[in-house]
Amino acid sequence: MSNNFWRTLYAIDRRVLYLILIVLVSWQIVNPIQAENVVSPMTKSFYTHLSELNPNDLVIIESDWTTSTRGESLGQFQALMRLLMRKQVRFVITCVSDPLIPDLLRPIIGSISAEHGNTYRENENWFMAGYFPGAEAHIRGMVNDLRKELAPKGVLDTQVLAGIDDISDAKAVIVVTGSATINLWYERIRNKAPVGLMCTAVMSAENIPYFVSGQLFGIVIGAKGAFDMETLLAEEFPGPEYKNYQSGLKYMSPLAFALGLLILSVVLGNVAMLVLRRRGEL
C-alpha cells in the first residue's frame, strides 16, 4: 500500500472518529445486537447470596452513586431492587456522598415497586435513612450501634427494623458506589455482617482482592455487572409478568461497539506508525 494510505490512516481526523462513534452507538441503541451473556463468577456469587435470603430478612444498603456514574450504577441498582422486592427482603438505605441521592433513588424504587402493584411501601418494607455527613463517623456508628445511628431518622418508629438490634442481625451490607466509600466498610465492619459491592469498572481492580480473600461475598462491576444481574433475574424469574432487562442490556451493545472502535483505532494507528517509520516517513 502507498505511503499516502498509511499517512492518512496515521493522521485521521478525530472528528471522523467521533462521527463513526456517533453512528455506531446510535445504531446499537435503536437496533442492539442480542448475544448470549456469560455471567461473571463474582456477580453470580453476589446474586446467589441475596437470592437465598428469606422473606423479611434485612439488608443494609449504602448507595453513594449519582448521575455521574448513572451509566453503570443505575442498572445495578435497578436489578438489586427487583431482586430484593421479589424476595420480600426489607432494606434500609443510607448515603454519605451527596445529600441529593435520596431524591435520585426514590423515583427508581417507586417505579420498580409499581411493577409489583405498589406492594413495596416506604416505611413498611423499606426505609430511606437518607444522607449522613461524615462517612467514617456514620459507618462506625452503623457498626457499633445501628439503632442509635439510625434513630434520628425515625426508622425506629417503623416495622423495617423490627427484631433488629445490631448490624450483625442484617443478612448483608451492600455498597453501591462510584467512589471509594467501600474502604471504610473494610476497615470498620469487623466481620459483623457479609458485605457485597456494586461498583464502577474502574474500581474493580482494587476491590477484586477483597472478593478473593472472602471479605466480599460478591462484586457487581460496571454496566457488564448490571447486565449479569439482569441475566440472572431472567433465569430465576422467566415469566412474562417479570421485567428483568433494563439499563444493563440497553447499554451493553452500544458499549461493546464503542470499545471495539477504540481498540481498532489504536491498533490501526500503531500499525500505520510502524509502517511509516520503517519507510522513513516519520
Summary of the structure (lengths in Angstrom):
residues: 282
radius of gyration: 22.4
end to end distance: 16.4
largest distance: 78.1
contacts: 886
relative contact order: 0.18
helix: 57%
strand: 12%
